[in-house]
Amino acid sequence: MRILISIILFFWITIGFSQFGFPIGLERGPQKDPFQERPEFYVLDWKEGTKLTSNETGISIEIDSMGLQNVDLLKDKDGKPIVYVSEISTPVCADGNCRLMDIRLYWTLLGDYAGFDRYPILPLTKHDHDEFLIEDYNKLHNLLIDNNSILKKRTIDDLVEKPVIVNGNGADALSGATVKEIKETVVSGALYSCYTAWHIVHGKIKDELKSYTLSILKDDIVIDMLNSNNANYQIFALDKLDKDSYRKHLQLISKTYETGIPLVRAFILKKLPNDFWTSEKLQDPFWKAFGNMDTNSRSLLLDHIDTASDSTLELISTQLGVMTRNQLKIYLAHLGDMNGFSPNIYKNLEVFSQSEKDVNSYLVVQFLEDYGEQQ
């Protein structure tokens, strides 16, 4: 049945122009240059004044009954690649009712979803032809961001409950309802549109776009990725840097460490070349951020406590309250193995040991008692 519907739609689109005029789904109308403004729904950085030009990639997406639709690469005035884009027009069919969904989709340089633009004269619609509200577009945006959506491994039939029969002969069969487990994820009344858009965005096109980026990758693109606020870009860039690049871009990497998400911080600490941990200057920026880091990052740093400088050990002594019980035990054990430590560290330990609000202060009390007996 769906194949027959697609065939009918195809002939209506390709043959019916002369009789019925150009189908509204493809009538984009005159537009200003769409690549001088930030896309309406977008996950990447956007600098004011950006002007992007479209460049052919030779990559396309095959849309059922609509043929191949090109994916272009948008570049800035310096010729740097910024984002991929495609003008998508695709049939959405539900219960024998077909309509066209027109949307401009964007992908990152790694093939991940980057955003979309809607066409004001061609709004997305729901089952009863009601137009999407702004909250519906936001919901679609959040759905497309989720690479591991429940839509990933389900067919459309898995997501629709069997129709309810109103009378015995089945003449008044109602449309199948969306299964409960995804109702909060998709736009109400637009399951088919959401499903279609998600699978276009997250289909095999992802790998094709990443491969294309790798074929044109240059050092300046890698640094731009590292300097972005996109975690996937940051991790990709960090993985591409060699030991010398880590030294050369220490300031940028330490900034990324301070502002990045925990996953990025962990990646940096695990990727840092070994000679960073033998150089006070190279490791210093990471220790300075110790008190503001997540628990896992502090633990990864404390794995290198043996190479920490005296000034770092003193700095940590002012951050005792942020450490977990095990982290504090590691720090105190290191101090205990030393031949002595600075008076400032001792003073900070004493202050913390007298704290009534810090649940781990008893560890420092015990440490100071043992330390005093050894002196």
Sequence and secondary structure as in RCSB ss.txt:
>XXXX:A:sequence
MRILISIILFFWITIGFSQFGFPIGLERGPQKDPFQERPEFYVLDWKEGTKLTSNETGISIEIDSMGLQNVDLLK
DKDGKPIVYVSEISTPVCADGNCRLMDIRLYWTLLGDYAGFDRYPILPLTKHDHDEFLIEDYNKLHNLLIDNNSI
LKKRTIDDLVEKPVIVNGNGADALSGATVKEIKETVVSGALYSCYTAWHIVHGKIKDELKSYTLSILKDDIVIDM
LNSNNANYQIFALDKLDKDSYRKHLQLISKTYETGIPLVRAFILKKLPNDFWTSEKLQDPFWKAFGNMDTNSRSL
LLDHIDTASDSTLELISTQLGVMTRNQLKIYLAHLGDMNGFSPNIYKNLEVFSQSEKDVNSYLVVQFLEDYGEQQ
>XXXX:A:secstr
 HHHHHHHHHHHHHHTHHHH S GGG       TTSS  SEE S   TT   EEEEEEEEEEETTTEEEEEEEEE
 TTS EEEEEEEEEEEEEETTEEEEEEEEEEE TTS EEEEE BTTB  B TTS B  HHHHHHHHHHHH TT G
GGG  GGGGB     SSTTSTT     B GGGTTTS TT HHHHHHHHHHHTSTHHHHHHHHHHHH  HHHHHHH
HTSS HHHHHHHHHH  HHHHHHTHHHHHHHHHHS HHHHHHHHHHS GGGGG HHHHHHHHHTGGGS HHHHHH
HHTTGGG  HHHHHHHTT GGGS HHHHHHHHHHHHHSS   HHHHHHHHHHHT SS TTHHHHHHHHHHHHHH 
